[in-house]
């Protein structure tokens, strides 16, 4: 695409900004590729090459390398810093957002192919980020939800108790009791949940318990075909597979139990260990629940303790909310503010109830 004859200085400044942004984004993808192997590495290098084609387009419009170039925009610089320091799922989540906000679709100087590239890049980066999200989804979910449960529930508890006008020592005791009760409840609930899920998998997973009788089955009335039909095969496919299995079983060494028909099942490791999940949930909840108690733990009381508790919990809620936003590909600020509003909303309700009961008791 050739440059318009009436290109303005404003156009050229915009093109130069696009140029440096494309270069910076290509560097991000190459730095991420350097930390990966195999297919993911190849995909990231291909993304960097595509950004290079876009860079060439803006260079063509500018008539060559400008004497002076602007800095990449703030978002792209942040991506570069994170890629150099972390190279993690957070970078891919930010890159996904960046690709989704490309201005090329509305810019007449960008080609339709470039605008289409950016939309496709967003989906490619979303797919790469999804792989990382799946790898850490279980642990991350337990950490975030456990910590947030502790933050919100214990903040609501100590503020509600404190608003009744009781002594600071009682507020501290209530907070510690709430921490232990909540953490124990979370740990016990997670233990029961994971153990039950593992038992359910064990009851439904195919096994080889009947392998030793396979050579004795009637080839003409093959009951093994029914097993495969219960696993989703059509009647014809089930008969063919069962026939092959019986032939293999009869050809096997009689002294070696035949193990050839097991279709496998869900790996119990996907679920994880019940005790590990219980301990993790206990610790995650406790790590959040201890934060609202800290002011009273260090001897503060009254309004000062309440304000400090709100500040500490507010920072924690904003942090976890932003982290959830980043990992989910959503705007981090919006998720952070939503998390803050939910936590403070729950605390405000219990504080109001504490004031009400405090007045009635007094």
ABEGO torsion letter per residue (X at the ends): XBBBAABBAAAAAAAAAAAAAAAAAAAAAAAAAAABBEAAAAAAAAAAAAAAAAAAAAAAAAGEBBABBBBBBAAAAAAAAAAAAAGBAAAAAAAAAAAAABAAAABAABBAAAAAAAAAAAAAAAAAAAAAAAAAAAAAAAAAAAAAAAAAAAAAAAAAAAAAGBBAAAAAAAAAAAAAAAAAAAAAAAAAAAAAAAAAAAAABBBAAAAAAAAABBAABBAAAAAAAAAGBBAAAAAAAAAAAAAAAAABBAABBBAAABAEBBBAAAAEBAAAAAAAAAAAAAAAAAAAAAAAAAGBBEAAAAAAAAAAAAAAAAAAAAAAAAAAGBBAAAAAAAAAAAAAAAAAAAAAAAAAAAAAAX
